Amino acid sequence: MIKTITLSLSPADAADEQIIKKHIAQEAGISPKRITGHSIQKRSIDARGKQVRIILQIQVFIDEHEIVPVPFDPRLKDVSNAPHVVIAGAGPAGLFAALKLITLGYKPIILERGKDVRSRRRDLAAMNKEGIVNPESNYCFGEGGAGTYSDGKLYTRSTKRGNVENILQLFHHFGATTEILFDAHPHIGTNKLPHIITAMREQIIACGGEVLFGQKLTDILIDKAAITGIKTADGTRIDCKALILATGHSARDIFTMLHDKGVEVECKPFALGVRIEHPQLLIDQSQYHCSTRDPFLPPASYSLVAQENGRGVFSFCMCPGGIIAPAATAPGEIVVNGWSPSKRNNPFANSGTVVAVDERDFATYKFTGPLAAMHYQQMVEQSAYNIGGGKLVAPAQRMADYVNGKVSTTLPDCSYLPGIHSAAISEVLPSEVHAALKKAVVDFGKKMKGYYTNEAVLVATESRTSSPVRVPRNKETLQHTQIKGLYPCAEGAGYAGGIVSAAIDGERCADAAVQWLKNA
Ligand SMILES: Cc1cc2nc3c(=O)[nH]c(=O)nc-3n(C[C@H](O)[C@H](O)[C@H](O)COP(=O)(O)OP(=O)(O)OC[C@H]3O[C@@H](n4cnc5c(N)ncnc54)[C@H](O)[C@@H]3O)c2cc1C
């Protein structure tokens, strides 16, 4: 007999296989000897009550042989001599598009402006230690895209479960732990992602695909409203009938190139604000109702939303036990984001805390047209740079000081390696964003005990939450509304937000491109 059982266990019990088995037997009302096997299908944390519980959904085999699932098969083929599709960008979208093309018998040629994951590390060190930004190799640009040196949170709002499962299976196949297959909030960690990304690239090349680093797409060639090829910065020309454009939300040169060529792009609302960092202990105490965290529980996280002055304000990309990272892609601007190692064992908890902005805001600063949001975003990032302490030193303010309009006389320890500089965040952010953020911070403090504190620090600016531009595409064919064979893909084109949804969109574009090539 096969049964699905739900257990609610203490964190210590949930970490012990023998105790889990005992509880299964109790719940099923049978002797433990009759259990021939079990596997966890889902694991989540319930922190609503005084005692935090781990909820396990378990498939149990009673009196019969355990059915071991057939190992996942990515169904990859040799595509060395197959027709090709060009992919611009080796982020999650580009890599998963390439893997999908290989399963469909097509050869991917990936162009990536940045470096491989290993070489990329040196440029990240230069950002953190010397405040130097390499515009081709940074936290957003390079192999694995913005997802490589991230927390590797793999949650998505996508409801198409099958698609999500396939992405998780592929991450697992290339080296992620089994936990990502059943955790309600799976994450990989910055220390593990580079190995997984490298394994994906090696597989793509082993199948006959190409991954070309230091190759920046600079132009697309169009004839009779159809893609005929691309050009890169060093003058290389590659003919192609299909181009998957997966260059991410920070490729401002791509948005500008499209606009200048008369290829339709649209202004897109996004969200803007700061990264807020608390001591992790404080978040644990608040979320787990304790003085110190149970060693069997992971560092706690939170998710907060509010409506202030008619605008959505929300926490974003929360990194328990994390580090605030410099995510600028050009000199003279400050952008912050966050990452965590797999153990999430840093003493800080950070999250983006951002306010929705739209055309009204852009127009206030006289930014109009399809690139208005992009210019507005850049203006705020440059303002953060000018008000910060030079290089990548970021403007920062303690939370209560920010709300009370007082420049902080001291700043707490902060994980942001380039350093922070005491400043009035109200001068960095547009006034409407500041007004909504200030109210939200106070309201969040009412919702979550311990959140509103001068031990927390606001670091400016969190601005790359989603793309400021949408590249329009046909809902069915996924091709650009004007140009056949051009597939605007994932986050940069406005169709994804986060690693998993970008990967799913990469697969969808690969599928659509193959359909088109077969019928062309
Ligand atoms: C520090 C940090 C932490 C994050 N944490 C998480 C997280 O925990 N979970 C999560 O879901 N999301 C996280 N994100 C967001 C996530 O990384 C992105 O949503 C995701 O990577 C988007 O995938 P993408 O493939 O669409 O674009 P990207 O990942 O942005 O990839 C685009 C790629 O295109 C390349 N490119 C750009 N222009 C060109 C050109 N002209 N020619 C050739 N190549 C080009 C870039 O170098 C880049 O490699 C994080 C982001 C950052 C920066």
The ligand as an SDF file (V2000), in Angstrom:
LIG
                    3D

 53 58  0  0  0  0  0  0  0  0999 V2000
   22.7970   39.8970   -6.4790 C   0  0  0  0  0  0  0  0  0  0  0  0
   21.5290   39.3250   -7.0480 C   0  0  0  0  0  0  0  0  0  0  0  0
   20.7900   38.4080   -6.3110 C   0  0  0  0  0  0  0  0  0  0  0  0
   19.6420   37.8210   -6.8320 C   0  0  0  0  0  0  0  0  0  0  0  0
   18.9920   36.8580   -6.1100 N   0  0  0  0  0  0  0  0  0  0  0  0
   17.9920   36.1590   -6.6810 C   0  0  0  0  0  0  0  0  0  0  0  0
   17.4170   35.0470   -6.0310 C   0  0  0  0  0  0  0  0  0  0  0  0
   17.8380   34.6400   -4.9510 O   0  0  0  0  0  0  0  0  0  0  0  0
   16.3870   34.3880   -6.6400 N   0  0  0  0  0  0  0  0  0  0  0  0
   15.8990   34.7940   -7.8560 C   0  0  0  0  0  0  0  0  0  0  0  0
   14.9640   34.1610   -8.3690 O   0  0  0  0  0  0  0  0  0  0  0  0
   16.4200   35.8550   -8.4890 N   0  0  0  0  0  0  0  0  0  0  0  0
   17.4610   36.5320   -7.9420 C   0  0  0  0  0  0  0  0  0  0  0  0
   18.0180   37.5870   -8.6080 N   0  0  0  0  0  0  0  0  0  0  0  0
   17.4380   37.9750   -9.9040 C   0  0  0  0  0  0  0  0  0  0  0  0
   17.8140   36.9510  -10.9680 C   0  0  0  0  0  0  0  0  0  0  0  0
   19.1900   36.7760  -10.9660 O   0  0  0  0  0  0  0  0  0  0  0  0
   17.2900   37.3960  -12.3080 C   0  0  0  0  0  0  0  0  0  0  0  0
   15.8950   37.5060  -12.2160 O   0  0  0  0  0  0  0  0  0  0  0  0
   17.6200   36.3980  -13.4130 C   0  0  0  0  0  0  0  0  0  0  0  0
   19.0000   36.1600  -13.4610 O   0  0  0  0  0  0  0  0  0  0  0  0
   17.1300   36.9130  -14.7750 C   0  0  0  0  0  0  0  0  0  0  0  0
   17.5280   36.0060  -15.7540 O   0  0  0  0  0  0  0  0  0  0  0  0
   17.7400   36.4230  -17.2800 P   0  0  0  0  0  0  0  0  0  0  0  0
   18.3760   35.2550  -17.9180 O   0  0  0  0  0  0  0  0  0  0  0  0
   16.4740   36.9490  -17.8230 O   0  0  0  0  0  0  0  0  0  0  0  0
   18.7550   37.6580  -17.2760 O   0  0  0  0  0  0  0  0  0  0  0  0
   20.1800   37.8400  -16.6140 P   0  0  0  0  0  0  0  0  0  0  0  0
   20.4130   36.8850  -15.5310 O   0  0  0  0  0  0  0  0  0  0  0  0
   20.2860   39.2900  -16.3010 O   0  0  0  0  0  0  0  0  0  0  0  0
   21.1880   37.4580  -17.7750 O   0  0  0  0  0  0  0  0  0  0  0  0
   21.4050   38.2810  -18.8870 C   0  0  0  0  0  0  0  0  0  0  0  0
   22.7550   37.9230  -19.4800 C   0  0  0  0  0  0  0  0  0  0  0  0
   22.8930   38.6200  -20.7190 O   0  0  0  0  0  0  0  0  0  0  0  0
   24.2080   39.1020  -20.8380 C   0  0  0  0  0  0  0  0  0  0  0  0
   24.1850   40.2390  -21.7480 N   0  0  0  0  0  0  0  0  0  0  0  0
   23.6950   41.4810  -21.5400 C   0  0  0  0  0  0  0  0  0  0  0  0
   23.8460   42.2310  -22.6350 N   0  0  0  0  0  0  0  0  0  0  0  0
   24.4370   41.4450  -23.5680 C   0  0  0  0  0  0  0  0  0  0  0  0
   24.8600   41.6690  -24.9060 C   0  0  0  0  0  0  0  0  0  0  0  0
   24.6820   42.8500  -25.5060 N   0  0  0  0  0  0  0  0  0  0  0  0
   25.4620   40.6540  -25.5700 N   0  0  0  0  0  0  0  0  0  0  0  0
   25.6610   39.4390  -24.9630 C   0  0  0  0  0  0  0  0  0  0  0  0
   25.2970   39.1910  -23.6850 N   0  0  0  0  0  0  0  0  0  0  0  0
   24.6750   40.1820  -23.0120 C   0  0  0  0  0  0  0  0  0  0  0  0
   24.5890   39.4770  -19.4220 C   0  0  0  0  0  0  0  0  0  0  0  0
   25.9920   39.5260  -19.2630 O   0  0  0  0  0  0  0  0  0  0  0  0
   23.9360   38.3560  -18.6190 C   0  0  0  0  0  0  0  0  0  0  0  0
   24.8070   37.2780  -18.4430 O   0  0  0  0  0  0  0  0  0  0  0  0
   19.1820   38.2090   -8.1200 C   0  0  0  0  0  0  0  0  0  0  0  0
   19.8940   39.1740   -8.8470 C   0  0  0  0  0  0  0  0  0  0  0  0
   21.0550   39.7210   -8.3350 C   0  0  0  0  0  0  0  0  0  0  0  0
   21.8260   40.7480   -9.1390 C   0  0  0  0  0  0  0  0  0  0  0  0
  1  2  1  0
  2  3  1  0
  2 52  2  0
  3  4  2  0
  4  5  1  0
  4 50  1  0
  5  6  2  0
  6  7  1  0
  6 13  1  0
  7  8  2  0
  7  9  1  0
  9 10  1  0
 10 11  2  0
 10 12  1  0
 12 13  2  0
 13 14  1  0
 14 15  1  0
 14 50  1  0
 15 16  1  0
 16 17  1  0
 16 18  1  0
 18 19  1  0
 18 20  1  0
 20 21  1  0
 20 22  1  0
 22 23  1  0
 23 24  1  0
 24 25  2  0
 24 26  1  0
 24 27  1  0
 27 28  1  0
 28 29  2  0
 28 30  1  0
 28 31  1  0
 31 32  1  0
 32 33  1  0
 33 34  1  0
 33 48  1  0
 34 35  1  0
 35 36  1  0
 35 46  1  0
 36 37  1  0
 36 45  1  0
 37 38  2  0
 38 39  1  0
 39 40  1  0
 39 45  2  0
 40 41  1  0
 40 42  2  0
 42 43  1  0
 43 44  2  0
 44 45  1  0
 46 47  1  0
 46 48  1  0
 48 49  1  0
 50 51  2  0
 51 52  1  0
 52 53  1  0
M  END
$$$$
